[in-house]
């Protein structure tokens, strides 16, 4: 796809979303589905209690883990760390995770490395 075609495709998509009343990048909600649970304004994300270096190290450790069990252990340890910090700072942690992550996908995006078996 040429750059011009990508640009115009994006512009048309943004215009259609604007007409529909959705901000660009907002997930469409199924008709009749409950709205997502809003976080209380007084809660803080665990990430916000970490330094950039700590957050980067945590992400690198999760990425380098070789099994789901190892990733879960790293996440549990991190959650315990931020719970302690929140208690020390008398802040309330948000109970659910907000955004981020790579989503439920798992498919390959165009332009990724080619499969070895092809």
C-alpha positions in Angstrom: 0.0 0.0 0.0 1.3 3.4 -0.9 1.7 6.1 1.8 -1.0 8.2 0.1 -3.5 5.3 0.2 -2.7 4.6 3.9 -3.2 8.2 4.7 -6.5 8.5 2.9 -7.7 5.2 4.4 -6.9 6.4 7.9 -8.6 9.8 7.2 -11.8 8.1 5.9 -11.8 5.8 8.9 -11.4 8.7 11.3 -14.1 10.6 9.6 -16.5 7.7 9.8 -15.7 7.3 13.5 -16.3 11.0 14.1 -19.7 10.7 12.4 -20.5 7.7 14.5 -19.6 9.7 17.6 -16.6 7.6 18.6 -13.1 9.0 19.2 -10.5 7.5 16.9 -9.0 4.4 18.6 -12.0 3.9 20.9 -13.2 0.3 21.0 -16.7 -0.1 19.6 -19.2 -1.4 22.1 -21.7 -4.0 21.2 -25.3 -3.0 21.4 -26.8 -3.9 24.8 -23.3 -4.6 26.3 -22.6 -3.1 29.7 -20.3 -0.1 29.7 -16.7 -0.8 31.0 -16.3 -0.4 34.7 -14.9 3.0 35.5 -12.1 3.3 38.0 -12.6 5.5 41.0 -10.8 8.9 40.6 -9.0 8.4 43.9 -7.3 5.1 42.9 -3.7 4.9 41.5 -2.3 2.3 39.1 0.6 0.2 40.4 2.8 1.4 37.6 2.4 4.9 38.9 4.1 3.8 42.1 7.2 2.6 40.3 10.1 4.5 38.8 10.6 4.3 35.1 13.6 2.1 35.7 11.6 -0.3 37.8 8.8 -0.4 35.3 11.2 -1.1 32.4 12.9 -3.8 34.4 9.6 -5.4 35.3 8.5 -5.4 31.6 11.8 -6.8 30.5 11.5 -9.6 33.2 8.0 -10.5 32.0 9.1 -10.5 28.4 12.2 -12.7 29.2 10.2 -15.2 31.2 10.1 -18.6 29.5 6.7 -19.9 30.8 3.3 -18.6 31.8 4.0 -19.7 35.4 7.2 -17.6 35.5 5.4 -14.6 34.1 2.6 -15.0 36.6 5.1 -15.2 39.5 6.8 -12.0 38.3 3.5 -10.3 38.1 2.4 -11.5 41.5 5.6 -10.3 43.1 5.3 -6.9 41.4 1.7 -6.6 42.5 2.8 -7.3 46.1 5.5 -4.6 45.9 3.1 -2.0 44.7 0.5 -3.0 47.3 3.1 -2.3 50.0 4.0 1.0 48.4 0.4 2.1 48.2 -0.1 1.2 51.8 3.0 3.2 52.9 1.8 6.2 50.9 -1.8 5.8 52.0 -3.0 5.5 48.4 -5.7 3.1 47.1 -4.7 0.8 44.2 -7.1 0.4 41.3 -8.5 -3.1 41.5 -8.5 -3.9 37.8 -5.8 -3.4 35.3 -6.3 -0.5 32.9 -5.3 -0.6 29.3 -1.8 -1.4 28.1 -0.7 -4.9 27.3 -0.8 -6.5 23.9 -4.4 -7.5 24.1 -6.1 -10.8 23.4 -4.7 -11.1 19.9 -1.9 -13.4 19.1 -2.0 -13.2 15.4 0.8 -11.9 13.3 0.7 -8.4 12.0 1.8 -7.7 8.5 5.5 -6.9 8.2 6.6 -9.2 11.0 9.3 -11.7 10.7 8.5 -14.5 8.2 7.6 -17.9 9.5 10.4 -20.4 9.6 8.2 -23.2 8.2 7.2 -21.4 5.0 
